[in-house]
Amino acid sequence: MRAIHCTAYGDPKDLIVAEIAEPSPEPGDAVVAVEAVGLGFVDGLHVRGGYQVKRPLPFVPGSEIAGRIVAVGPAVRPDLVGQRVMALAERGGLAERALVTAEQCIPLPDGISAVAAASSVVNYSTGIYGLETCGRVQPGETVLVLGASGGVGMAAIDIAKGMGATVVAAASSADKLAACRARGADLLVDYSGPEWRRALEQVLAGRRLDVVYDPVGDRWSETAFRCLAPGGRHLVVGFAGGDIPRIPLNLPLLKRASIVGVDWGGHVRADKGAARPLFERLLELAGQGLISPEPSATYPLEEAPSVIERLLGRANIGKPVIVM
């Protein structure tokens, strides 16, 4: 079968499309004929060998898949064969066939396309876990999304709006901010300049800032935290900006505010049963029309290396999906 194969840690542009053996299911496994694969910043980190959980070489990158079950291993219900599903393929998704744990496959309703499902596996699960479980966002609150034009940020805009929040989108260019507006953001702020705190305060116009959704880190985190209202919550999602910030602890003390870690991956690795409820909640919200997970663009398998390269360079707007 065709797959993207990573044989050495390095630049995504060095990835190749290779013919590798099809997976064979062990007890508890299912084989999915992959139709769509969502890609994100973390996929580039895996390829570089820079993620906190390093995949042993060689490996197939990508993990956010949707498709149809074509085979199952022992101790798995045979009637699952033929079912459309979304899943987290931790053993590699950028391939014509992916091996997954059968109990983690979530059946897809007819109204959800494979492309929409693949675009939502990680970003939307992270957003729901972060904004609902960790951040306890309430209707009428104001949420600032940093890095709002990326796949993680776009999902956060969509989810926060579905929860009844007012969303302030922070991005670094007019094109990116326009994309955030089209996604549903209420207020926009360009955070590329040195005086972006003042720009944010002008945009807020006295409005209380309750929550910061922060997948960026670096120099933007402390400024965003300083703008939080007393009792606010700063949700730490990642560090796509590069450096890990060091926020002085007197700030949360004086603001009576919280810094909350949102490690969805760690959450589901620690509790293998935690992924399914989040996926089901995602599909519930989509079925109610409160969220609308869709990719920003789709690409063929051969373009996956360049897409991952752009994600690492933060040049992509929205969520890209590979279609098989």
Number of C-alpha atoms within 10 A of each C-alpha: 12 17 24 25 22 23 15 15 19 16 18 24 15 15 22 16 18 13 12 14 10 15 15 14 18 16 12 15 21 30 24 32 23 26 21 30 34 29 31 26 21 18 21 25 21 22 30 17 18 15 13 8 10 13 18 12 13 11 19 23 29 27 24 26 38 35 29 23 25 17 20 25 17 12 11 18 12 13 10 18 16 14 16 23 23 30 29 25 23 17 16 22 30 31 29 19 24 29 27 27 21 22 14 21 25 20 18 19 11 8 10 16 19 22 25 20 28 33 32 31 25 25 25 26 25 23 29 25 20 23 24 15 12 17 24 13 20 15 13 13 17 25 29 31 29 26 27 32 31 27 26 29 29 30 31 31 30 21 26 30 22 19 20 15 21 22 29 26 33 25 24 16 13 12 12 22 22 16 20 29 18 10 19 19 27 16 17 23 24 18 20 12 9 8 10 17 18 13 16 22 15 12 14 18 9 8 12 16 24 24 29 26 31 27 22 24 22 16 15 18 24 16 13 22 24 14 21 23 16 17 15 23 26 27 24 19 20 20 15 19 17 11 11 14 15 11 15 9 9 9 14 20 11 10 16 13 19 19 16 15 15 24 17 21 13 10 15 14 12 10 10 11 13 14 23 17 13 20 24 15 15 23 23 13 16 17 14 10 10 17 21 20 25 20 23 16 14 18 15 11 21 16 15 26 21 15 24 27 20 18 26 20 13 15 13 21 23 25 27 26 29 26 20 17
